[in-house]
C-alpha cells in the first residue's frame, strides 16, 4: 500500500514535467503582452514621480476649497448650527427696524455644502494620487495617519 501511494504521487507530480504546450493558451498570450508592454515603457516609469506632486497640488486645492466652503463662501439659503433654516432671513428682515439695524447676520449664514463636499473629494483624490506614487506610503495606526515620502539624494 505504501509503495502504491508513493508511485501514485510520483506519477502525478511528474506528469506536468513531461507535458508539452500543444496549443497557445491565454496565460501564454497574457505573458507575451506583459513583456511587450514592459519593453515599451521607459525604465524609470516617470509617471509615478509626477503622481506625488500632482496629488499634492490636487490635495491642497481640495483642502482650500473645503475651508472656503465653510468660511468665506457661506450661503444665505440655510443657517448655521442648530438654528432653523430661516434664521438668517429673519435677521436680515429685522435690520429694517432701527433697533436691530446694527445686527451682524453673516454669522448665521450656512455652510456651502456642495463646495465643502467637492473640496473633500478633491482632497481625497489628491491623497490617493500621493499614495499611489512610487516612493510614498501611508501608515494607519490608532489615532494617526502618517504619510511617508522618501527623497533620495
C-alpha positions in Angstrom: 0.0 0.0 0.0 2.8 2.3 0.8 4.5 1.6 -2.5 1.3 2.2 -4.4 0.7 5.6 -2.9 4.3 6.6 -3.4 4.1 5.6 -7.1 0.9 7.5 -7.5 2.4 10.6 -6.0 5.4 10.3 -8.3 3.3 9.8 -11.4 1.0 12.8 -10.6 4.0 15.0 -9.7 6.0 14.2 -12.9 3.1 14.4 -15.4 3.3 18.2 -15.7 7.0 18.0 -16.4 6.5 15.9 -19.5 3.5 17.8 -20.7 4.1 19.9 -23.8 2.3 23.2 -24.8 0.5 21.9 -27.8 -1.9 24.9 -28.2 -1.4 28.5 -27.3 -3.0 29.3 -24.0 -4.5 32.5 -22.6 -1.8 32.6 -20.0 1.0 32.5 -22.6 -0.7 35.3 -24.6 -1.0 37.4 -21.5 2.6 36.8 -20.6 3.7 37.9 -24.1 1.6 41.0 -23.9 3.0 41.9 -20.5 6.6 41.5 -21.8 5.8 43.7 -24.8 4.2 46.4 -22.6 7.1 46.4 -20.2 9.5 46.8 -23.0 7.5 49.8 -24.3 7.7 51.8 -21.0 10.7 53.8 -20.0 12.8 52.1 -17.4 12.2 54.7 -14.7 8.5 54.7 -15.0 8.5 58.5 -15.0 4.7 58.9 -14.4 5.0 57.6 -10.8 7.1 60.5 -9.7 4.7 63.0 -11.1 1.8 61.4 -9.2 3.2 62.7 -5.9 3.5 66.3 -6.9 0.2 66.3 -8.8 -1.5 64.7 -5.8 0.0 67.3 -3.5 -1.4 70.1 -5.8 -4.9 68.5 -6.0 -4.9 67.8 -2.3 -4.0 71.4 -1.4 -6.7 72.7 -3.8 -9.3 70.4 -2.2 -8.5 71.4 1.3 -8.6 75.1 0.3 -12.0 74.6 -1.4 -13.4 72.9 1.7 -12.2 75.6 4.0 -13.6 78.3 1.7 -16.9 76.5 1.7 -17.3 76.8 5.4 -15.8 80.2 5.9 -15.9 82.8 3.1 -18.4 81.3 0.6 -21.3 80.8 3.1 -24.8 80.7 1.6 -27.9 82.6 2.6 -30.3 79.8 1.8 -29.5 77.9 5.0 -28.5 78.7 8.6 -25.5 77.6 10.6 -25.5 75.2 13.6 -28.8 74.1 15.1 -30.7 77.3 14.1 -33.8 76.9 11.9 -33.4 77.3 8.2 -34.9 80.7 8.0 -32.9 82.3 10.9 -30.6 84.3 8.5 -33.6 85.6 6.5 -35.3 86.7 9.8 -32.2 88.5 10.9 -32.0 90.4 7.6 -35.7 91.3 7.9 -35.1 92.7 11.4 -32.5 95.2 10.0 -35.3 97.5 8.8 -36.1 98.2 12.4 -33.7 101.0 13.8 -33.2 99.0 17.0 -31.8 96.0 15.1 -30.1 98.0 12.3 -26.6 97.0 13.6 -27.3 93.3 13.5 -24.4 91.2 12.1 -26.2 88.4 10.3 -23.2 87.0 8.5 -22.5 84.6 11.4 -25.9 83.0 10.7 -25.2 82.0 7.1 -25.0 78.3 6.5 -22.0 76.4 5.0 -21.8 75.9 1.3 -22.4 72.1 1.3 -21.6 71.4 -2.5 -18.4 73.4 -2.2 -17.5 71.6 1.0 -18.2 68.1 -0.4 -16.3 69.0 -3.6 -13.3 70.1 -1.6 -13.3 66.9 0.5 -13.5 64.8 -2.7 -10.6 66.7 -4.3 -8.6 66.3 -1.1 -9.2 62.6 -1.0 -8.3 62.3 -4.7 -5.1 64.2 -4.1 -4.2 61.9 -1.2 -4.9 58.8 -3.3 -2.5 60.2 -6.0 0.2 60.9 -3.5 -0.1 57.4 -2.0 -0.1 55.9 -5.5 3.4 57.4 -6.2 6.4 55.1 -6.2 8.2 56.4 -3.1 5.2 57.3 -0.9 3.3 55.1 1.5 0.6 55.6 4.2 0.6 54.1 7.6 -2.6 54.0 9.6 -2.3 53.4 13.4 -4.5 54.1 16.4 -5.4 57.8 16.2 -3.0 58.8 13.4 -2.5 58.6 9.7 1.1 59.0 8.7 2.1 59.9 5.1 5.7 59.0 4.3 7.6 60.2 1.2 11.2 59.1 0.6 13.6 61.5 -1.1 16.9 60.2 -2.3 20.0 62.3 -2.9 
